[in-house]
Amino acid sequence: MNSSGNVVFLHAGEIDFAKLIADAKTEFELFGVCDRICSVFALPYFNIMRLPGETDQTLEPSGLVTNWPAFLISEYDENRLLENSPVIGHFRNSTEPLIISLDMIKQQRPDGKESIAGQLFEKHGLHINVFFSVHQPNGDIGVVGFSGEGSEPDQTKVVELHYLSNLLFSKINALRDDPEDKNFGLKPREIDCLQWTSQGKTSDEIAIILSLSQHTVNHYLTNAARKLDTTNRTHAVSKAIRLKIIS
């Protein structure tokens, strides 16, 4: 720790990630923090999700926020890879971090789908994956992962990423539990959708980024337009920028 009592990360330089996470007001801002963490730790992909239940058959409903490649989750679910996932199986029985390489993915499938899983992760550039079990005081359990094509992270990086993963999971849940804020009653999810729309993202792209259905994204944008007393999403984005609700 430094003189202010903050955790100092060897790989983060002068970036105080704990403060950035704590200061994030919306999921859009938290997404940006995650991107910075990925850049610093040389693992460009992240995924924050709730631990799927025993009876869950698809991964998508458990997602909270991710920058995984656009079609990875949909292809994962189309191939029904959740049921015998070695990662999910591990975290249903252990809280220890899990580092899993592409070679391991190709070998650890009891259902004979190791080739499908391996090809899927290889195609999308997730060759080395570091996953962490994260917990909330209310008992909620999640999994946070960082992935990329580089080398396996050393123990120091693993410890640092584990610490940040717990902060990220707590923050994403806090943002979702927050009551409507003062921004014309817009909820954080509605603000996030407006922010991504302002960046030129389509409803389908926003749905993938936020782990939502396209229908839900359109619902949030419609609600946002109504609350801002605008006629469409373009007008809503323009007004939200003018009111400094989004940047």
N, C-alpha and C positions, 0 to 999 in steps of 0.2 A: 504494500500500500504506500501511497505518497503521503505528504504532510497533511493533506486534506482528508485522508481516510479513504480515498478511492482506490480501487484495485488497479494496479499498473500492469499492463500487458506487454510482454516483450515484443510481440509481433505487431502491436498497434501504434507504436511511436507515440505521438502526442494526442492521438484520438482517444477521447474518453467515451468509449462505447456505452458504458453503464449510464452515463448522463444522457447521451443521445437517445437511448431507449426510454429512459424515464421521461424525457421531455417530449417524446412523440405524442402529438395530439390526435392523429388519425392513423388508420391503417396505411394510408398512402405514405405518410412520413415514416412509419415503421418499416415499410417496404424499402424505402431509401436507405435506412440504417442497415437493413439486412444486406442490401447490395454492397454497401461499404465494407461490411464485415467479410463478405465473400471475396471482395477484391483484395483486402489486406491479407487474408489467410489463403489466397490462391486456390479457392474452391468456389467456382463461380455460380453454383446452383444451391438453392436452399429450399427446404420444405418444412413447414410447421403444421402439424396436424394433431388431432386427438387420437389416442390409441383406439383403433377399430375394435368393436366388440366381437365376441366369439361367433355370433350369428351373422355379422356383416359379410356381404359378398363382394362389395366394391369399395374402392379406396376413396373415390371422389367425395362422398358425404362427410368423411372425417377430416377433409382438408380445411385449413384455416387461411393460410396465405402461402404462396409459393411462386418461384420464378422458374420452375421446371419447364423444359421445352413443351411447346403448345400441345402436342398430341401424345405425350408420354403417358399421362394419367388415363386418357381415354383408351389408348391401346392396351395399357396395363389392365384396365377393367374389362375390356372386350375379350381379353385372353384369360380372364378369371384367375389372375395370379395372386390375389390377396389370400385366398383360403390356405395355401401352404407356404406363405411367405416366410422365409427364415428370419427376416428382420422383425416382423410383427410377432412371430412365434417366440423369438428371443425376449422381446420386451413384455410379453405376457407372463414371463417367468423370471425376469432379471431386471435390475436397474443399472447394470454395468454398461458402459459405452460399447458400441459395436462398430468395428471397422471392417467393411466388407468390400473386397476387390471384385473386378469383373470376372476373374477366374473363379472366385468363390461363388459368385452368382450362378455361373454355369455349372456348378457342381452340387449345390445345396437345395435341390428341389425334389421332395419325396413324391411328387405327382408326375414326374417325367417331363416337366415343362422347363427344365433348366436351359435348354437351347433357345426357347422362345424368350425367356427372361433375359438371357445373356445378350441375344441379338438386339432386344429392345433397348437395354441400357447402353450397349455399345453404340448403337445408331444415334442415340441422343447425347453421347459424350459423358455419361456418368460411369467412369471407369473405376474411380475410387470413391467410396461413400463412408461418411462418418455419421453415425446416428446416436442420439442421446435420449434417455428416458427423462422426462421432466414432469413435475408434479405441482399441483395447486393445493393450498391448505384445505380446500373443500373436498379433496380426494380425487379430483380430476387428473387423469394421467394423459400425457401427450408424448409425441415423438418429434424431435427436431433433427433434421439431417442437413449435412453440407456435402456437396459432391462436385467432382470435376475429373479432369483427365491427367492430373499431375501425380506426384508421388504421395505415398502414405504420410500423413502428418506425424510429426514427432510428438512425444508425450506432453511437452509443454503446450503445444498448440491444442491438443486434445483437451487438456485441463481448462485452458482458456475458453475454448468453444463450448465446453460443457457448462461453464459458469454463465456465459452469454445466452446459451440456449434456455436456461431456466428463467432468465430475465425476459427473454423474448416471449416465451410461453405465458408468463404471468402478465406481460403487458398486452398481448393480443386479447387475452381473456378480459382484462380490465377495460379495454377499449370497447369490447362488445357488450360488456355489462353496464357501461355508462348510460345514464338517462339522456334524453334529448338535450342537446346543448342550446346555447343562446343564438346560434346561427340560424334564425328563422325556424327553429325546431328541427333542423336537419340532423339526422342521426349520422354517426361516424361513417357507416356503410354508404349512405347516400352521398356524403361529401367525397368519399373515396371514388365512387363511380363518376361523380362530376369531375374530379381531378384527373382521372384517367381519360375521360372523354376529352378534356381540354388538351391532353397530350396526343390526341389523334387516334386513340384506341377505339375499336369497334366494340359493340356489346359482347360479341363472341370472344374477343381478345381479353376484355375485362373479366369475363366469366372464368377464363382459364387462370388469369393472374390471381383472382380472389377466391378461386375454388368454389364458384357459384354456378348455377345454371344461367343460361342466357335469359330465360324468362325472369329470373330473380333480378338480374342486372337491369333489365328494362323496367321492372316494377320499381326499383329504387330510383331510377332516373325519372320516371313518371311522377313519383311522389315528390322528388326534389323540385321538379318544374312546378308542381302544384303549390308547394310550400313557398316557393319564391315568387309566386303569382306570375309565372311566365307560360308561354304557349307551347314551347318545345324544348328539347334538351340543348339545342344551340343557344337559344335565348337564355336558358337557365345557366349555362356555363358562363356566358358573357356577364350576366348579372352577378354570379357568384364571384367572379374575378373582380368586378367593380366594387363589390362589398368586402373584398379581401377575405372571403370565406375560403377560397382556394387561390393559389398563386399562379 
